[in-house]
């Protein structure tokens, strides 16, 4: 017996780690830019590099190599953290999936989004990156944060268009 025909929604949902509803249109599926591994926690990066430098200057022989374990462990953690993040926009909802040890899935109907914003640190502005956030009614802040994205203003424009279309059809 042949398997049932695959639909674009089912194929996309396998990749996205979310289930798309019947007729739900995928608009964006994003992950943080690769530079996320450096910009996400700069103080931890600086601290681990300081430990490595101290070990290289003060310790002798094989013990000095142990100092490099901190930045290597941090780098591996950041790569895993980046891989755990998926940001999805459909014509019906905004989704953020993030977390290694404790995964958070925030799934908000697009009709509940009242505000979409872009925040950019100085390093992000220099690199053309930024964080796109979404706020809903009844909260004191942004419910969803898509961090360290490439071309955040383009992402905001696509999201804003989807939000406007959802409001118009409601």
DSSP file (Angstrom, degrees, kcal/mol; ACC not computed):
  #  RESIDUE AA STRUCTURE BP1 BP2  ACC     N-H-->O    O-->H-N    N-H-->O    O-->H-N    TCO  KAPPA ALPHA  PHI   PSI    X-CA   Y-CA   Z-CA
    1    1 A X              0   0    0      0, 0.0     2,-0.1     0, 0.0     0, 0.0   0.000 360.0 360.0 360.0 133.2    0.0    0.0    0.0
    2    2 A X        -     0   0    0      1,-0.1     3,-0.1     3,-0.0     2,-0.0  -0.465 360.0-105.7 -76.6 145.7    1.4    3.4   -1.0
    3    3 A X        -     0   0    0     -2,-0.1    -1,-0.1     1,-0.1     3,-0.1  -0.336  46.8 -90.1 -66.3 153.8    1.9    6.0    1.7
    4    4 A X        -     0   0    0      1,-0.1    -1,-0.1    -2,-0.0     0, 0.0  -0.308  55.3 -88.0 -63.1 150.3   -0.7    8.9    1.7
    5    5 A X        -     0   0    0      1,-0.1     2,-0.3    -3,-0.1    -1,-0.1  -0.309  45.0-121.0 -61.1 140.6    0.3   11.9   -0.4
    6    6 A X        -     0   0    0     -3,-0.1     2,-0.3     4,-0.0    -1,-0.1  -0.609  21.8-147.5 -84.0 140.9    2.4   14.4    1.5
    7    7 A X     >  -     0   0    0     -2,-0.3     4,-2.4     1,-0.1     3,-0.3  -0.764  24.2-116.2-103.9 155.0    1.1   17.9    1.8
    8    8 A X  H  > S+     0   0    0     -2,-0.3     4,-2.7     1,-0.2     5,-0.2   0.864 116.6  56.2 -55.9 -35.5    3.4   21.0    2.0
    9    9 A X  H  > S+     0   0    0      2,-0.2     4,-2.4     1,-0.2    11,-0.4   0.913 108.9  45.2 -64.8 -41.7    2.1   21.7    5.5
   10   10 A X  H  > S+     0   0    0     -3,-0.3     4,-1.6     2,-0.2    -2,-0.2   0.910 114.0  48.7 -68.5 -41.7    3.1   18.2    6.7
   11   11 A X  H  X S+     0   0    0     -4,-2.4     4,-1.2     1,-0.2    -2,-0.2   0.926 114.7  45.7 -62.9 -43.9    6.5   18.5    5.0
   12   12 A X  H  X S+     0   0    0     -4,-2.7     4,-2.4    -5,-0.2    -2,-0.2   0.898 108.9  55.2 -66.5 -40.3    7.1   21.9    6.5
   13   13 A X  H  X>S+     0   0    0     -4,-2.4     4,-1.5     1,-0.2     5,-0.8   0.831 102.5  56.7 -66.9 -30.2    6.0   20.9   10.0
   14   14 A X  H  <5S+     0   0    0     -4,-1.6    -1,-0.2     1,-0.2    -2,-0.2   0.904 114.1  39.9 -64.3 -39.5    8.5   18.1   10.1
   15   15 A X  H  <5S+     0   0    0     -4,-1.2    -2,-0.2    -3,-0.2    -1,-0.2   0.851 118.3  47.4 -74.3 -35.9   11.3   20.5    9.5
   16   16 A X  H  <5S-     0   0    0     -4,-2.4    -2,-0.2     2,-0.3    -1,-0.2   0.633  99.3-128.2 -85.3 -15.3    9.8   23.3   11.7
   17   17 A X  T  <5S+     0   0    0     -4,-1.5     2,-0.3     1,-0.3    -3,-0.1   0.718  80.3  92.2  68.5  22.5    9.0   21.2   14.8
   18   18 A X  S   <S-     0   0    0     -5,-0.8     2,-0.6    -6,-0.2    -1,-0.3  -0.945  78.9-115.0-135.8 160.3    5.5   22.5   14.8
   19   19 A X        -     0   0    0     -2,-0.3     2,-0.4    -3,-0.1    -9,-0.1  -0.865  24.3-147.7 -98.2 124.6    2.3   21.3   13.2
   20   20 A X        -     0   0    0     -2,-0.6     3,-0.1   -11,-0.4    -7,-0.1  -0.741  19.1-126.7 -88.1 137.7    0.8   23.5   10.5
   21   21 A X    >   -     0   0    0     -2,-0.4     3,-2.2     1,-0.2     2,-0.1  -0.255  43.0 -69.2 -76.4 168.9   -3.0   23.4   10.3
   22   22 A X  T 3  S+     0   0    0      1,-0.3    -1,-0.2   -13,-0.0     3,-0.1  -0.395 123.0   3.9 -59.4 127.3   -5.0   22.7    7.2
   23   23 A X  T 3  S+     0   0    0      1,-0.3     2,-0.4    -2,-0.1    -1,-0.3   0.468  91.5 146.4  76.5   1.5   -4.5   25.6    4.8
   24   24 A X    <   -     0   0    0     -3,-2.2     2,-0.5     1,-0.1    -1,-0.3  -0.582  41.0-141.8 -74.9 127.9   -2.0   27.4    7.1
   25   25 A X        -     0   0    0     -2,-0.4    66,-1.7    -3,-0.1     2,-0.5  -0.799   4.1-136.3 -98.7 125.4    0.6   29.2    5.0
   26   26 A X  E     +A   90   0A   0     -2,-0.5    64,-0.2    64,-0.2     3,-0.1  -0.673  28.6 169.4 -77.3 122.2    4.2   29.3    6.1
   27   27 A X  E     +     0   0A   0     62,-2.7     2,-0.3    -2,-0.5    63,-0.2   0.809  63.4   6.5-101.9 -41.9    5.6   32.8    5.6
   28   28 A X  E     -A   89   0A   0     61,-2.3    61,-2.5     2,-0.0    -1,-0.4  -0.999  47.1-177.5-144.2 142.8    8.9   32.6    7.4
   29   29 A X  E     +A   88   0A   0     -2,-0.3     2,-0.3    59,-0.2    59,-0.2  -0.918  29.4 169.1-137.2 112.7   11.1   30.0    9.1
   30   30 A X  E     -A   87   0A   0     57,-3.5    57,-2.9    -2,-0.4     2,-0.3  -0.824  25.5-166.0-128.8 159.1   14.2   31.5   10.6
   31   31 A X        -     0   0    0     -2,-0.3    55,-0.1    55,-0.2     3,-0.1  -0.922  44.9 -82.6-132.0 160.3   17.1   30.8   12.9
   32   32 A X        -     0   0    0     50,-0.4   117,-0.2    -2,-0.3   116,-0.2  -0.265  54.2 -95.3 -60.7 152.5   19.5   33.3   14.5
   33   33 A X    >   -     0   0    0    115,-3.4     3,-2.2   114,-0.2     4,-0.2  -0.288  38.0-108.8 -60.6 153.9   22.4   34.5   12.4
   34   34 A X  T >  S+     0   0    0      1,-0.3     3,-1.5     2,-0.2     4,-0.2   0.789 117.1  68.7 -60.8 -27.2   25.6   32.5   13.0
   35   35 A X  T >> S+     0   0    0      1,-0.3     4,-2.4     2,-0.2     3,-1.8   0.599  74.4  90.7 -69.7  -8.7   27.2   35.5   14.8
   36   36 A X  H <> S+     0   0    0     -3,-2.2     4,-2.4     1,-0.3    -1,-0.3   0.856  75.5  65.6 -49.0 -37.9   24.6   34.8   17.5
   37   37 A X  H <4 S+     0   0    0     -3,-1.5    -1,-0.3    -4,-0.2     4,-0.2   0.770 111.9  32.7 -62.6 -24.4   27.2   32.5   19.1
   38   38 A X  H <4 S+     0   0    0     -3,-1.8    -2,-0.2    -4,-0.2    -1,-0.2   0.795 123.1  43.3 -97.5 -36.0   29.4   35.6   19.8
   39   39 A X  H >< S+     0   0    0     -4,-2.4     3,-0.6     1,-0.2    -2,-0.2   0.672  96.0  76.7 -86.5 -17.2   26.8   38.3   20.4
   40   40 A X  T 3< S+     0   0    0     -4,-2.4     2,-0.3    -5,-0.3    -1,-0.2   0.932 115.6   6.7 -64.2 -48.7   24.5   36.3   22.6
   41   41 A X  T 3>  +     0   0    0     -4,-0.2     4,-2.0    -5,-0.2     3,-0.4  -0.648  68.8 169.1-134.8  76.7   26.5   36.4   25.9
   42   42 A X  H <> S+     0   0    0     -3,-0.6     4,-2.6    -2,-0.3     5,-0.2   0.813  77.3  56.1 -64.9 -30.3   29.5   38.7   25.4
   43   43 A X  H  > S+     0   0    0      2,-0.2     4,-2.4     1,-0.2    -1,-0.2   0.882 107.7  48.6 -69.1 -36.4   30.4   38.8   29.1
   44   44 A X  H  > S+     0   0    0     -3,-0.4     4,-2.6     2,-0.2     5,-0.2   0.907 111.8  50.3 -67.4 -40.6   30.6   35.0   29.2
   45   45 A X  H  X S+     0   0    0     -4,-2.0     4,-2.2     2,-0.2    -2,-0.2   0.946 112.2  46.6 -60.1 -48.7   32.8   35.1   26.1
   46   46 A X  H  X S+     0   0    0     -4,-2.6     4,-2.1     1,-0.2    -2,-0.2   0.901 113.1  49.7 -62.1 -41.4   35.1   37.7   27.6
   47   47 A X  H  X S+     0   0    0     -4,-2.4     4,-2.2     2,-0.2    -1,-0.2   0.922 111.2  47.6 -63.9 -44.7   35.3   35.8   30.9
   48   48 A X  H  X S+     0   0    0     -4,-2.6     4,-2.0     1,-0.2    23,-0.5   0.869 112.4  49.5 -68.1 -34.8   36.2   32.4   29.2
   49   49 A X  H  X S+     0   0    0     -4,-2.2     4,-2.5    -5,-0.2    -1,-0.2   0.862 109.0  53.1 -69.4 -34.6   38.8   34.1   27.0
   50   50 A X  H  X S+     0   0    0     -4,-2.1     4,-2.8     2,-0.2    -2,-0.2   0.903 108.1  50.4 -65.3 -41.1   40.3   35.7   30.1
   51   51 A X  H  X S+     0   0    0     -4,-2.2     4,-2.6     2,-0.2    -2,-0.2   0.921 111.6  48.4 -61.5 -43.8   40.5   32.3   31.8
   52   52 A X  H  X S+     0   0    0     -4,-2.0     4,-2.3     2,-0.2    -2,-0.2   0.917 112.8  47.4 -63.5 -43.3   42.3   30.9   28.7
   53   53 A X  H  X S+     0   0    0     -4,-2.5     4,-2.0     2,-0.2    -2,-0.2   0.917 112.4  49.6 -64.3 -43.3   44.7   33.9   28.6
   54   54 A X  H  X S+     0   0    0     -4,-2.8     4,-2.8     1,-0.2     5,-0.5   0.932 111.8  48.4 -60.8 -46.0   45.4   33.5   32.3
   55   55 A X  H  X S+     0   0    0     -4,-2.6     4,-1.5     1,-0.2    -1,-0.2   0.891 111.3  50.1 -62.9 -39.6   46.1   29.8   32.0
   56   56 A X  H  < S+     0   0    0     -4,-2.3    -1,-0.2    -5,-0.2    -2,-0.2   0.856 117.9  39.3 -67.7 -34.6   48.4   30.3   29.0
   57   57 A X  H  < S+     0   0    0     -4,-2.0    -2,-0.2    -5,-0.2    -1,-0.2   0.839 127.6  28.6 -83.6 -34.9   50.4   33.0   30.8
   58   58 A X  H  < S+     0   0    0     -4,-2.8    -3,-0.2    -5,-0.2     2,-0.2   0.851 107.4  67.3 -99.3 -40.5   50.5   31.5   34.3
   59   59 A X     <  -     0   0    0     -4,-1.5     2,-0.3    -5,-0.5     8,-0.0  -0.510  68.3-141.4 -89.0 153.2   50.3   27.7   34.0
   60   60 A X    >   -     0   0    0     -2,-0.2     3,-1.0     4,-0.0     4,-0.4  -0.785  53.2 -14.9-111.2 155.5   53.0   25.5   32.4
   61   61 A X  T >> S-     0   0    0     -2,-0.3     3,-1.3     1,-0.2     4,-0.6  -0.155 123.3  -9.5  62.5-144.5   52.8   22.5   30.2
   62   62 A X  H >> S+     0   0    0      1,-0.3     3,-0.8     2,-0.2     4,-0.7   0.766 127.0  68.3 -62.3 -26.2   49.6   20.5   29.8
   63   63 A X  H X> S+     0   0    0     -3,-1.0     3,-0.8     1,-0.2     4,-0.6   0.839  91.7  60.8 -63.2 -31.1   47.9   22.4   32.6
   64   64 A X  H X4 S+     0   0    0     -3,-1.3     3,-0.7    -4,-0.4     4,-0.4   0.814  96.6  60.3 -66.5 -27.6   47.9   25.5   30.4
   65   65 A X  H X< S+     0   0    0     -3,-0.8     3,-1.2    -4,-0.6     4,-0.3   0.774  91.0  69.4 -69.1 -25.3   45.8   23.7   27.8
   66   66 A X  H X< S+     0   0    0     -3,-0.8     3,-1.7    -4,-0.7     4,-0.5   0.822  87.5  65.9 -62.4 -29.7   43.1   23.3   30.5
   67   67 A X  T XX S+     0   0    0     -3,-0.7     3,-0.6    -4,-0.6     4,-0.6   0.782  94.0  59.0 -62.1 -26.1   42.4   27.0   30.3
   68   68 A X  H <> S+     0   0    0     -3,-1.2     4,-1.7    -4,-0.4    -1,-0.3   0.556  85.4  79.5 -81.3  -6.4   41.2   26.6   26.8
   69   69 A X  H <> S+     0   0    0     -3,-1.7     4,-2.9    -4,-0.3     5,-0.2   0.869  87.0  58.8 -65.8 -35.3   38.5   24.2   27.9
   70   70 A X  H <> S+     0   0    0     -3,-0.6     4,-2.4    -4,-0.5     5,-0.2   0.960 109.3  39.4 -62.5 -53.4   36.3   27.2   29.1
   71   71 A X  H  X S+     0   0    0     -4,-0.6     4,-2.4   -23,-0.5    -1,-0.2   0.869 117.2  51.1 -66.6 -31.7   36.1   29.0   25.7
   72   72 A X  H  X S+     0   0    0     -4,-1.7     4,-2.4     2,-0.2    -2,-0.2   0.933 111.7  46.6 -68.4 -43.9   35.7   25.7   23.8
   73   73 A X  H  X S+     0   0    0     -4,-2.9     4,-2.5     1,-0.2    -2,-0.2   0.909 113.3  49.8 -62.2 -41.8   32.9   24.5   26.2
   74   74 A X  H  X S+     0   0    0     -4,-2.4     4,-2.6    -5,-0.2    -2,-0.2   0.915 110.1  50.5 -62.5 -43.5   31.3   27.9   25.8
   75   75 A X  H  X S+     0   0    0     -4,-2.4     4,-2.2     2,-0.2    -2,-0.2   0.918 111.0  48.1 -62.4 -44.3   31.5   27.8   22.0
   76   76 A X  H  X S+     0   0    0     -4,-2.4     4,-2.2     1,-0.2    -1,-0.2   0.928 111.8  50.5 -62.0 -44.5   30.0   24.3   21.9
   77   77 A X  H  X S+     0   0    0     -4,-2.5     4,-2.9     1,-0.2    -2,-0.2   0.925 110.1  49.6 -59.5 -45.1   27.2   25.4   24.2
   78   78 A X  H  X S+     0   0    0     -4,-2.6     4,-2.7     1,-0.2    -1,-0.2   0.876 109.0  52.1 -64.2 -37.6   26.4   28.5   22.0
   79   79 A X  H  X S+     0   0    0     -4,-2.2     4,-2.1     2,-0.2    -1,-0.2   0.914 112.7  45.1 -63.6 -41.9   26.3   26.3   18.9
   80   80 A X  H  X S+     0   0    0     -4,-2.2     4,-1.3     2,-0.2    -2,-0.2   0.907 112.5  51.9 -67.3 -41.4   23.8   24.0   20.5
   81   81 A X  H  < S+     0   0    0     -4,-2.9     4,-0.4     1,-0.2    18,-0.4   0.919 110.6  47.7 -60.4 -44.9   21.8   27.0   21.8
   82   82 A X  H >< S+     0   0    0     -4,-2.7     3,-1.4     1,-0.2   -50,-0.4   0.911 109.9  52.6 -62.6 -42.7   21.7   28.5   18.3
   83   83 A X  H 3< S+     0   0    0     -4,-2.1    -1,-0.2     1,-0.3    -2,-0.2   0.752 102.6  60.3 -65.6 -23.3   20.6   25.1   16.8
   84   84 A X  T 3< S+     0   0    0     -4,-1.3     2,-0.5    -3,-0.3    -1,-0.3   0.609  88.7  91.8 -79.1 -10.5   17.8   24.9   19.4
   85   85 A X    <   +     0   0    0     -3,-1.4     2,-0.4    -4,-0.4    13,-0.2  -0.736  45.3 167.6 -96.8 128.7   16.2   28.1   18.1
   86   86 A X  E     - B   0  97A   0     11,-2.4    11,-2.6    -2,-0.5     2,-0.5  -0.998  13.8-164.9-135.4 132.2   13.5   28.2   15.5
   87   87 A X  E     -AB  30  96A   0    -57,-2.9   -57,-3.5    -2,-0.4     2,-0.4  -0.977  12.6-175.5-120.2 127.4   11.3   31.2   14.6
   88   88 A X  E     -AB  29  95A   0      7,-2.4     7,-3.0    -2,-0.5     2,-0.4  -0.970  13.9-173.6-130.5 137.1    8.2   30.7   12.5
   89   89 A X  E     +AB  28  94A   0    -61,-2.5   -62,-2.7    -2,-0.4   -61,-2.3  -0.997  13.8 169.5-125.8 125.6    5.6   33.1   11.0
   90   90 A X  E     -A   26   0A   0      3,-2.8   -64,-0.2    -2,-0.4   -66,-0.1  -0.686  53.1 -96.8-119.5 179.8    2.5   31.7    9.3
   91   91 A X  S    S+     0   0    0    -66,-1.7   -65,-0.1    -2,-0.2     3,-0.1   0.564 125.0  37.0 -73.8  -5.2   -0.6   33.5    8.2
   92   92 A X  S    S+     0   0    0    -67,-0.3    18,-3.0     1,-0.3    19,-0.5   0.621 120.5  10.4-117.4 -20.6   -2.2   32.4   11.5
   93   93 A X  E     - C   0 109A   0     16,-0.3    -3,-2.8    17,-0.2     2,-0.4  -0.978  52.4-127.6-158.2 165.7    0.5   32.6   14.2
   94   94 A X  E     -BC  89 108A   0     14,-2.6    14,-2.8    -2,-0.3     2,-0.4  -0.984  33.3-171.2-118.9 129.8    3.9   33.7   15.4
   95   95 A X  E     -BC  88 107A   0     -7,-3.0    -7,-2.4    -2,-0.4     2,-0.4  -0.961  15.6-173.9-130.2 140.6    6.0   31.0   17.0
   96   96 A X  E     -BC  87 106A   0     10,-2.3    10,-2.8    -2,-0.4     2,-0.5  -0.995   3.6-175.9-129.4 127.1    9.3   30.9   18.9
   97   97 A X  E     +BC  86 105A   0    -11,-2.6   -11,-2.4    -2,-0.4     2,-0.3  -0.992  22.2 148.5-119.8 125.0   11.0   27.6   19.9
   98   98 A X  E     + C   0 104A   0      6,-2.3     6,-3.7    -2,-0.5   -13,-0.2  -0.995  13.7  79.0-156.1 148.2   14.1   28.0   22.0
   99   99 A X        -     0   0    0    -18,-0.4     4,-0.2    -2,-0.3     0, 0.0  -0.096  37.4-150.2 126.5 141.3   16.1   26.2   24.7
  100  100 A X  S    S+     0   0    0      2,-0.2     3,-0.3    -2,-0.1   -19,-0.0   0.859  98.9  18.9 -99.9 -62.5   18.5   23.4   25.3
  101  101 A X  S    S+     0   0    0      1,-0.3     2,-0.4     0, 0.0    -2,-0.0   0.839 141.6  25.0 -80.5 -34.6   17.9   22.1   28.8
  102  102 A X  S    S-     0   0    0      2,-0.0     2,-0.3     0, 0.0    -1,-0.3  -0.910  83.3-151.4-132.8 104.9   14.4   23.6   29.2
  103  103 A X        -     0   0    0     -2,-0.4     2,-0.5    -3,-0.3    -4,-0.3  -0.583   5.7-159.2 -82.0 133.9   12.7   24.2   25.9
  104  104 A X  E     -C   98   0A   0     -6,-3.7    -6,-2.3    -2,-0.3     2,-0.5  -0.941   5.4-170.4-110.1 132.7   10.2   27.1   25.6
  105  105 A X  E     -C   97   0A   0     -2,-0.5     2,-0.6    -8,-0.2    -8,-0.2  -0.977   3.0-174.1-121.8 116.1    7.6   27.1   22.8
  106  106 A X  E     +C   96   0A   0    -10,-2.8   -10,-2.3    -2,-0.5     2,-0.5  -0.957   4.8 178.0-113.1 119.6    5.6   30.3   22.5
  107  107 A X  E     +C   95   0A   0     -2,-0.6     2,-0.5   -12,-0.2   -12,-0.2  -0.958   3.6 179.0-128.1 108.7    2.8   30.1   20.0
  108  108 A X  E     -C   94   0A   0    -14,-2.8   -14,-2.6    -2,-0.5     5,-0.1  -0.937  32.7-116.6-117.2 128.4    0.7   33.3   19.6
  109  109 A X  E >   -C   93   0A   0     -2,-0.5     3,-2.0   -16,-0.2     4,-0.4  -0.400  26.3-128.7 -58.5 136.8   -2.3   33.7   17.2
  110  110 A X  G >  S+     0   0    0    -18,-3.0     3,-1.0     1,-0.3   -17,-0.2   0.780 106.7  64.0 -63.9 -25.5   -1.3   36.4   14.8
  111  111 A X  G 3  S+     0   0    0    -19,-0.5    -1,-0.3     1,-0.2   -18,-0.1   0.687  98.2  57.1 -71.3 -15.9   -4.6   38.2   15.5
  112  112 A X  G <  S+     0   0    0     -3,-2.0    25,-0.7    24,-0.1     2,-0.5   0.544  80.2 106.0 -89.0  -8.4   -3.4   38.7   19.1
  113  113 A X  E <   +D  136   0B   0     -3,-1.0    23,-0.2    -4,-0.4     3,-0.1  -0.614  38.2 170.7 -77.5 120.9   -0.2   40.5   18.1
  114  114 A X  E     +     0   0B   0     21,-2.6     2,-0.4    -2,-0.5    22,-0.2   0.698  64.1  23.7 -99.6 -25.5   -0.6   44.2   18.9
  115  115 A X  E     -D  135   0B   0     20,-1.7    20,-2.7     2,-0.0     2,-0.4  -0.997  53.0-169.9-147.8 137.6    2.9   45.4   18.3
  116  116 A X  E     +D  134   0B   0     -2,-0.4     2,-0.3    18,-0.2    18,-0.2  -0.995  22.7 173.9-124.1 134.4    6.0   44.2   16.3
  117  117 A X  E     -D  133   0B   0     16,-2.4    16,-2.7    -2,-0.4     2,-0.4  -0.892  26.3-137.8-137.7 162.7    9.3   45.9   17.0
  118  118 A X  E     -D  132   0B   0     -2,-0.3     2,-0.4    14,-0.2    14,-0.2  -0.995  15.6-170.5-123.5 131.5   13.0   45.7   16.1
  119  119 A X  E     -D  131   0B   0     12,-2.9    12,-3.2    -2,-0.4     2,-0.4  -0.973   6.7-175.6-119.3 137.2   15.7   46.2   18.7
  120  120 A X        -     0   0    0     -2,-0.4    10,-0.1    10,-0.2     2,-0.1  -0.976  13.9-150.8-139.0 122.4   19.4   46.6   17.6
  121  121 A X     >  -     0   0    0     -2,-0.4     4,-2.7     1,-0.1     5,-0.2  -0.327  40.7 -98.9 -76.2 170.4   22.5   46.9   19.7
  122  122 A X  H  > S+     0   0    0      1,-0.2     4,-2.3     2,-0.2     5,-0.2   0.944 125.4  47.8 -60.1 -48.5   25.5   48.8   18.3
  123  123 A X  H  > S+     0   0    0      1,-0.2     4,-1.5     2,-0.2    -1,-0.2   0.908 112.4  50.7 -59.6 -38.1   27.3   45.6   17.1
  124  124 A X  H  >>S+     0   0    0      1,-0.2     5,-3.2     2,-0.2     4,-0.7   0.916 109.3  50.4 -64.6 -41.6   24.0   44.3   15.5
  125  125 A X  H ><5S+     0   0    0     -4,-2.7     3,-0.8     1,-0.2    -1,-0.2   0.913 109.2  51.4 -62.2 -41.2   23.6   47.6   13.7
  126  126 A X  H 3<5S+     0   0    0     -4,-2.3    -1,-0.2     1,-0.2    -2,-0.2   0.823 116.2  41.2 -64.0 -30.6   27.1   47.5   12.4
  127  127 A X  H 3<5S-     0   0    0     -4,-1.5    -1,-0.2    -5,-0.2    -2,-0.2   0.403 114.5-111.5 -98.6   0.9   26.5   43.9   11.1
  128  128 A X  T <<5S+     0   0    0     -3,-0.8    23,-1.6    -4,-0.7    24,-0.4   0.790  77.5 124.0  74.5  28.0   23.0   44.5    9.7
  129  129 A X  E   < + E   0 150B   0     -5,-3.2     2,-0.3    21,-0.2    -1,-0.2  -0.588  28.6 154.9-112.9 174.3   21.4   42.3   12.4
  130  130 A X  E     - E   0 149B   0     19,-1.3    19,-3.6    -2,-0.2     2,-0.5  -0.963  39.5 -96.6 177.3 173.6   18.7   42.8   15.0
  131  131 A X  E     -D  119   0B   0    -12,-3.2   -12,-2.9    -2,-0.3     2,-0.5  -0.939  27.0-153.7-112.3 127.9   16.0   41.3   17.3
  132  132 A X  E     -DE 118 146B   0     14,-2.2    14,-3.5    -2,-0.5     2,-0.3  -0.874  17.3-170.3-101.7 130.0   12.4   41.3   16.2
  133  133 A X  E     -DE 117 145B   0    -16,-2.7   -16,-2.4    -2,-0.5     2,-0.4  -0.875  12.5-156.2-123.5 155.3    9.8   41.2   19.0
  134  134 A X  E     -DE 116 144B   0     10,-2.3    10,-1.9    -2,-0.3     9,-1.9  -0.997   8.7-165.8-130.8 132.0    6.1   40.7   19.2
  135  135 A X  E     -D  115   0B   0    -20,-2.7   -21,-2.6    -2,-0.4   -20,-1.7  -0.916   2.1-164.9-119.0 145.6    3.8   41.9   22.0
  136  136 A X  E >   -D  113   0B   0      5,-0.4     3,-1.0    -2,-0.4   -23,-0.2  -0.711  36.7 -76.7-118.5 172.8    0.2   40.9   22.7
  137  137 A X  T 3  S+     0   0    0    -25,-0.7     3,-0.1    -2,-0.2    -1,-0.1  -0.381 109.8  28.0 -67.9 146.1   -2.5   42.5   24.9
  138  138 A X  T 3  S+     0   0    0      1,-0.3     2,-0.3    -2,-0.1    -1,-0.2   0.468  96.0 101.4  87.4   1.7   -2.3   42.0   28.7
  139  139 A X    <   -     0   0    0     -3,-1.0    -1,-0.3     2,-0.1     4,-0.1  -0.841  66.9-137.2-117.4 158.8    1.5   41.6   29.0
  140  140 A X  S    S+     0   0    0     -2,-0.3     2,-0.2    -3,-0.1    -1,-0.1   0.350  82.2   5.5 -93.5   7.0    4.0   44.2   30.1
  141  141 A X  S    S-     0   0    0     -5,-0.1     2,-0.5    -7,-0.0    -5,-0.4  -0.791 102.6 -38.3-160.0-158.8    6.6   43.4   27.5
  142  142 A X        -     0   0    0     -2,-0.2    -7,-0.3    -7,-0.2     3,-0.1  -0.710  37.5-164.6 -86.2 128.3    7.4   41.4   24.4
  143  143 A X  S    S+     0   0    0     -9,-1.9     2,-0.4    -2,-0.5    -8,-0.2   0.823  77.7  36.2 -79.9 -33.5    6.0   37.9   24.4
  144  144 A X  E     -E  134   0B   0    -10,-1.9   -10,-2.3     2,-0.0     2,-0.5  -0.981  64.5-171.8-127.8 132.3    8.2   36.6   21.5
  145  145 A X  E     -E  133   0B   0     -2,-0.4     2,-0.9   -12,-0.2   -12,-0.2  -0.961   8.4-165.4-126.8 113.2   11.8   37.6   20.8
  146  146 A X  E     -E  132   0B   0    -14,-3.5   -14,-2.2    -2,-0.5     3,-0.4  -0.857  30.0-150.1 -94.8 103.0   13.4   36.5   17.6
  147  147 A X  E     -     0   0B   0     -2,-0.9  -114,-0.2   -16,-0.2   -16,-0.2  -0.509  54.0  -4.5 -90.9 143.1   17.1   37.2   18.5
  148  148 A X  E    S+     0   0B   0     -2,-0.2  -115,-3.4     1,-0.2     2,-0.3   0.909  79.4 173.6  50.2  61.9   20.0   38.2   16.3
  149  149 A X  E >   -E  130   0B   0    -19,-3.6   -19,-1.3    -3,-0.4     3,-0.5  -0.701  34.4-117.4 -97.3 148.9   18.4   37.9   12.9
  150  150 A X  E 3  S+E  129   0B   0     -2,-0.3   -21,-0.2     1,-0.2     5,-0.1  -0.650  97.5   5.5 -76.9 140.6   19.8   38.9    9.5
  151  151 A X  T 3> S+     0   0    0    -23,-1.6     4,-1.8    -2,-0.3     3,-0.4   0.931  74.6 177.9  50.1  59.4   17.9   41.7    7.8
  152  152 A X  H <> S+     0   0    0     -3,-0.5     4,-2.7   -24,-0.4     5,-0.2   0.813  74.4  58.0 -63.8 -30.3   15.5   42.4   10.8
  153  153 A X  H  > S+     0   0    0      2,-0.2     4,-2.0     1,-0.2    -1,-0.2   0.874 106.4  48.9 -69.5 -34.8   13.7   45.3    9.1
  154  154 A X  H  > S+     0   0    0     -3,-0.4     4,-2.1     2,-0.2    -1,-0.2   0.900 111.9  49.4 -66.5 -40.5   12.8   43.0    6.2
  155  155 A X  H  X S+     0   0    0     -4,-1.8     4,-2.5     1,-0.2    -2,-0.2   0.917 110.2  50.7 -63.2 -43.5   11.5   40.4    8.7
  156  156 A X  H  X S+     0   0    0     -4,-2.7     4,-3.1     1,-0.2    -1,-0.2   0.897 108.2  52.9 -60.4 -40.8    9.5   43.1   10.5
  157  157 A X  H  X S+     0   0    0     -4,-2.0     4,-2.2     2,-0.2    -1,-0.2   0.914 110.3  46.6 -63.0 -43.8    8.0   44.2    7.1
  158  158 A X  H  X S+     0   0    0     -4,-2.1     4,-2.0     2,-0.2    -1,-0.2   0.919 115.2  47.0 -63.8 -43.6    6.8   40.6    6.3
  159  159 A X  H  X S+     0   0    0     -4,-2.5     4,-2.6     2,-0.2    -2,-0.2   0.923 111.1  50.7 -64.2 -44.8    5.4   40.2    9.8
  160  160 A X  H  X S+     0   0    0     -4,-3.1     4,-2.6     1,-0.2    -1,-0.2   0.899 109.7  50.9 -62.0 -40.8    3.7   43.5    9.8
  161  161 A X  H  X S+     0   0    0     -4,-2.2     4,-2.4     2,-0.2    -1,-0.2   0.909 111.4  48.2 -61.7 -42.4    2.1   42.6    6.4
  162  162 A X  H  X S+     0   0    0     -4,-2.0     4,-2.2     2,-0.2    -2,-0.2   0.899 112.1  49.0 -66.0 -40.2    0.9   39.3    7.8
  163  163 A X  H  X S+     0   0    0     -4,-2.6     4,-2.3     2,-0.2    -2,-0.2   0.921 111.8  48.8 -64.3 -44.4   -0.5   41.0   10.9
  164  164 A X  H  X S+     0   0    0     -4,-2.6     4,-2.3     2,-0.2    -2,-0.2   0.899 111.4  49.6 -63.0 -41.7   -2.3   43.6    8.8
  165  165 A X  H  X S+     0   0    0     -4,-2.4     4,-1.8     1,-0.2    -1,-0.2   0.899 111.0  49.9 -64.1 -39.8   -3.8   40.9    6.6
  166  166 A X  H  X S+     0   0    0     -4,-2.2     4,-0.9     1,-0.2    -2,-0.2   0.894 111.4  48.4 -66.5 -39.3   -5.0   39.0    9.6
  167  167 A X  H  < S+     0   0    0     -4,-2.3     3,-0.4     1,-0.2    -2,-0.2   0.899 110.6  51.5 -65.7 -40.3   -6.6   42.1   11.1
  168  168 A X  H  < S+     0   0    0     -4,-2.3    -1,-0.2     1,-0.2    -2,-0.2   0.837 112.4  45.1 -66.9 -32.8   -8.3   42.9    7.8
  169  169 A X  H  <        0   0    0     -4,-1.8    -1,-0.2     1,-0.2    -2,-0.2   0.591 360.0 360.0 -88.1  -9.5   -9.8   39.4    7.5
  170  170 A X     <        0   0    0     -4,-0.9    -1,-0.2    -3,-0.4    -2,-0.2   0.476 360.0 360.0 -79.5 360.0  -11.0   39.2   11.1
